[in-house]
Amino acid sequence: MKNYGLIGRTLKHSFSKDFFTEKFIKENTEAEYHNFEISDIKDVKEILKRGDLHGLNVTIPYKEAILPFLDEVSEEAKQIGAVNAIAFQNGKTIGHNTDAYGFARSIKPFLKNTHHRALILGTGGASKAVAHVLENIGLDVLFVSRDPKNEEHFSYSAINSFMVQACGLIVNTTPVGMYPNVDEMPDFPVEYLTPDHLVVDLIYNPEKTKFLEEAEKNGAEILNGLSMLKEQALKAYELWNNN
């Protein structure tokens, strides 16, 4: 019996446990997937030294904070500065980032040659993976944060019609609007969106967030985070069993 799991703070409505449990049943694989809810990143030490785990996912808010607790980190995860998958190999914990792979796979069919610049809402671990992908494609990236810490980050109040017009791709990487807070949305001026915009929300529950609903009303093309989540999960499983 192989054991896998997810590390996060609030996992009651997480995607991973149901996804992998269904996968194991369908493929007749002797494995179990567990949720590990921790209120402090220091508690991860006990999980990592259990000895019966074959792979872990990492979610909000620990994708960046997990790095110092790992034996090794892949080159791409180092570049991104965030880990969302941990493999156990030869007695070592190795951090990877499959969010970047998942996002790249999910957004590829939707990108157009008119998407030269992206506006990313949020500055956490997921935003770093998104930025990594978009910058490698050749897009300019701007960040929006509730608490701008440097001159490269804008506050939500700084978003104006010129900025939205200049950024054909808008990506929400924050949890604002996630179930059960489905009536919430980022403080974004959706009235400036047009049919030339692609708006992506990494949230998958609900399937269409209020942010995506409002973007669609203004003619924008929309995409949620479900396809990204499935792609990153399958890539993580591949890494866990690649030894």
C-alpha positions in Angstrom: 0.0 0.0 0.0 1.4 3.3 -1.1 0.5 6.5 0.8 0.3 10.0 -0.7 -1.1 13.2 0.7 -1.7 16.9 0.7 -0.3 19.5 3.0 -2.3 22.7 3.6 -4.1 24.7 6.2 -7.8 24.2 5.3 -8.4 21.1 3.1 -12.0 20.2 3.7 -13.0 21.1 0.1 -9.7 20.2 -1.6 -9.6 18.7 -5.0 -6.7 16.3 -4.6 -8.0 13.7 -2.2 -11.1 13.0 -4.4 -9.1 13.1 -7.6 -6.4 10.6 -6.5 -8.8 8.3 -4.7 -10.9 8.0 -7.9 -7.7 7.5 -9.9 -6.6 4.7 -7.6 -9.9 2.9 -7.7 -10.2 3.2 -11.5 -6.7 1.9 -12.0 -6.9 -0.8 -9.3 -3.9 0.7 -7.5 -3.3 -0.2 -3.9 -2.8 3.3 -2.5 -4.4 5.9 -0.2 -4.4 9.7 -0.3 -4.5 11.6 3.0 -5.2 15.3 3.9 -2.6 16.7 6.3 -4.0 20.0 7.8 -1.4 22.0 9.7 -1.8 25.4 11.3 2.0 26.1 11.3 4.6 25.2 8.7 6.9 23.8 11.5 4.4 20.9 11.9 5.5 19.6 8.5 8.6 18.1 10.1 6.5 15.3 11.6 4.8 14.5 8.3 8.1 14.5 6.3 9.8 12.0 8.6 6.8 9.5 8.8 8.6 7.0 6.6 5.5 5.6 4.9 4.9 8.4 2.3 5.6 8.1 -1.4 4.6 11.6 -2.4 3.0 14.8 -1.2 1.2 17.8 -2.7 1.5 21.3 -1.1 -1.1 24.0 -1.2 -2.1 27.3 0.3 -0.4 28.8 2.2 2.8 26.7 2.4 4.1 26.5 -1.2 6.9 29.0 -0.4 7.3 28.3 3.3 8.0 24.6 2.7 11.3 25.1 0.9 13.7 25.2 4.0 12.3 21.9 5.2 13.2 19.9 2.1 16.5 18.1 1.4 16.6 19.2 -2.2 14.6 21.4 -4.6 14.4 21.0 -8.4 16.0 23.7 -10.5 12.7 24.9 -11.8 11.2 25.1 -8.4 14.2 27.1 -7.2 13.7 29.5 -10.1 10.0 29.9 -9.3 10.5 30.0 -5.5 7.7 27.7 -4.7 7.0 24.0 -4.3 3.7 22.2 -4.7 4.9 18.6 -5.0 7.3 16.6 -2.9 8.9 13.3 -4.0 10.6 10.8 -1.7 13.8 9.4 -3.3 16.6 7.5 -1.7 15.6 8.8 1.8 15.5 12.4 0.7 12.6 14.8 0.2 12.8 16.6 -3.2 10.6 19.6 -3.9 9.1 20.2 -7.4 6.8 22.7 -9.0 4.2 21.1 -11.2 1.9 24.1 -11.1 4.0 25.7 -13.9 3.6 22.6 -16.0 -0.2 22.5 -15.3 -0.7 26.1 -16.1 1.3 26.0 -19.3 -0.7 23.0 -20.5 -4.1 24.5 -19.6 -3.5 28.0 -21.1 -1.8 27.0 -24.3 -4.9 26.6 -26.4 -6.3 30.0 -25.3 -3.2 32.3 -25.8 -3.3 34.5 -28.8 -0.6 36.7 -30.5 -2.5 39.7 -29.1 -1.6 38.7 -25.5 1.6 40.5 -25.0 1.2 41.5 -21.4 -0.3 39.8 -18.3 -1.7 41.2 -15.1 -1.4 38.7 -12.2 -3.6 39.2 -9.2 -1.8 37.9 -6.1 1.9 37.4 -5.2 1.9 34.0 -3.5 3.3 30.6 -4.6 0.8 30.1 -7.5 1.5 33.5 -8.9 5.2 32.7 -9.1 4.5 29.6 -11.2 2.2 31.5 -13.5 4.7 34.3 -14.0 7.5 31.8 -14.7 5.4 30.2 -17.5 4.3 33.5 -19.0 7.7 35.1 -18.9 9.3 32.0 -20.6 6.7 32.4 -23.4 7.7 36.0 -23.8 4.9 38.0 -22.1 5.6 41.0 -19.9 4.1 40.4 -16.4 2.7 42.9 -13.9 1.7 41.9 -10.3 -1.2 43.3 -8.2 -1.1 42.9 -4.5 -3.1 44.0 -1.4 0.2 45.0 0.2 2.7 46.0 -2.6 6.2 45.3 -1.2 8.2 46.7 -4.2 7.9 49.0 -7.2 7.1 46.0 -9.5 3.8 45.4 -7.6 0.7 47.5 -8.0 -2.1 48.0 -5.5 -5.6 47.1 -6.5 -6.5 50.8 -6.3 -3.9 51.5 -9.0 -5.6 49.4 -11.6 -7.1 51.8 -14.2 -8.5 51.5 -17.8 -5.1 52.0 -19.4 -3.5 49.2 -17.4 -6.4 46.8 -18.2 -6.3 47.8 -21.9 -2.6 47.1 -22.0 -2.9 43.7 -20.4 -4.8 41.2 -22.6 -4.4 38.4 -20.0 -5.7 38.7 -16.5 -4.9 35.8 -14.0 -6.4 35.6 -10.5 -4.1 33.5 -8.3 -5.7 34.5 -5.0 -8.3 32.4 -3.1 -10.8 35.3 -3.2 -14.1 33.9 -4.4 -13.3 30.2 -3.5 -16.0 28.1 -2.0 -17.7 28.8 0.5 -17.1 32.5 -0.1 -18.6 32.4 -3.6 -20.0 36.0 -3.4 -16.6 37.5 -3.2 -14.3 38.6 -6.0 -11.0 40.5 -6.3 -11.3 44.3 -6.2 -10.8 44.5 -10.0 -12.6 46.9 -12.4 -14.3 44.4 -14.6 -16.0 47.1 -16.5 -12.7 47.8 -18.4 -12.6 44.2 -19.8 -13.4 43.6 -23.5 -13.8 40.6 -25.9 -10.0 40.9 -26.5 -9.3 39.8 -22.9 -8.6 36.3 -21.6 -9.4 36.1 -17.9 -8.1 33.1 -15.9 -9.1 32.2 -12.4 -7.1 29.4 -10.8 -10.0 28.6 -8.5 -11.9 25.5 -9.5 -14.7 25.5 -6.9 -17.0 27.0 -7.9 -16.6 26.1 -11.5 -17.4 29.7 -12.5 -16.4 32.3 -9.8 -18.1 35.6 -9.5 -15.0 37.1 -11.0 -15.3 34.9 -14.1 -19.0 35.6 -14.3 -18.5 39.4 -14.3 -15.6 39.1 -16.8 -17.8 37.0 -19.1 -20.6 39.6 -18.9 -18.1 42.1 -20.3 -17.3 39.8 -23.2 -14.0 38.4 -22.0 -13.0 34.8 -22.7 -12.8 32.9 -19.4 -10.9 29.9 -18.0 -11.0 28.3 -14.6 -8.3 26.4 -12.8 -9.7 22.8 -13.1 -7.6 21.8 -16.1 -4.5 23.2 -14.6 -5.2 21.3 -11.4 -5.6 18.0 -13.2 -2.5 18.5 -15.3 -0.3 19.4 -12.3 -1.7 16.5 -10.3 -0.9 13.9 -13.0 2.6 15.4 -13.4 3.2 15.1 -9.6 2.1 11.5 -9.7 4.6 10.8 -12.5 7.4 12.4 -10.4 6.4 10.4 -7.3 6.7 7.1 -9.2 9.7 7.9 -11.3 12.2 6.0 -9.1 
